Amino acid sequence: MEYKYHCQHEAASIANSILPVPEAYPLANGLPNDFRKHFSQLCALIKEMCFDMARQPEAYGLVLTDCAVQSADKKSKEYSLIRKSRNSVNRLPDTLFRLSQNGEVHNHQLIVSLPIFKESLKQTEIYGLSSITKYELILSRLVDFGFSISDFNGKPFAKTVDSFTVEYPDAPELIDTLKTFCDLWHKNKIRQQQDTPSRLASMVKPALHYYGHMNFDFRFTADQDKIPMREWIGYDLQMQGYSEERICFYIAFYDYSLKYADVKYDGNYFLDSKRIVHLGYKCLRLILKNPNNYMDEITTMPEVLRDVFANMHCRFCDFQGATKEHCKFRLQWTYNDTSRAGCAHTCFVFPDNDTTLVPYYWQLLELEYGIGKDNNVG
């Protein structure tokens, strides 16, 4: 679908990022077995509303910055407008979160204190969320999608209203499910804010970092330690829109990494604190500094790998005062007796999804970093 505004693309992206809820996954402690079914219904509803946001952003009060406005300069006015437009899609999940956090559930009804709710709409430092104006637009769309909100007629609540009740008559349990999910999401958010580099380094799985908006990811409701790492990686990549072929490739890449005791994975690959592999949407980038030291081995590898070293990658830009003669980020090597150059930020990108090439990628990392195989690991 062709969209006019940045916020429309963002809303559709959020909708597409909502993972299908598995019929059987390890639930967090204390959740009933039927929670999965109700959470799947909730995710389907939120997904539908996000697509609706993409179709009619005005109805949600989103910031309508035209897609013709483009800028890579983060300090520019244009970039600020783009960011505000994209971030405005958070109005929906942020409002749901505030309703949940400022209400109590009784008999599948969320009873919300109006003064506390309205005050929370102004708060950003407590929740780390955006402030909300014209909340009545979001509540109106909730009503259109089946919610029932007492004392609400599409306009701001009357001053005489002290509290209001939110229900979902067609599936009453969805209110309990929304409240439970928001509570679990908030606990994860607080835990992430308290994370230290040493704790992050010792984590079994990568943290759920998706706090730009309240992502309806079932893993917030799971016993995360019981989700195998291979599945965790697949869910991460699926959520980010990677193709099935790419997901299979990256899982094979992870499986092979288990041969190396010193290599750690947290969404990318690290040796001690040094990142050695960057996983991209369409490509794999190996961080190599000294290919001249093992060029003889490179020349025996498959052609698709050799081609990366045969090409010139440097644009000879003026980044941070760089000149054609010197740049502190420029890498240089010799292939077939010809000098080559590339940028340390973007060099050695491999677009191939062929899993049979995975051992060769790791051989390059072995040659670069001297990592040794430990067949007892993993």
Beta strands, then each sheet from edge to edge (+ up, - down):
strand 1: 103-106
strand 2: 109-113
strand 3: 148-149
strand 4: 163-167
strand 5: 263-265
strand 6: 269-271
strand 7: 274-279
strand 8: 284-286
strand 9: 330-335
strand 10: 338-343
strand 11: 349-350
sheet 1: 1+ 2- 4+ 3-
sheet 2: 5+ 6- 7+ 8- 11+
sheet 3: 9+ 10-
end
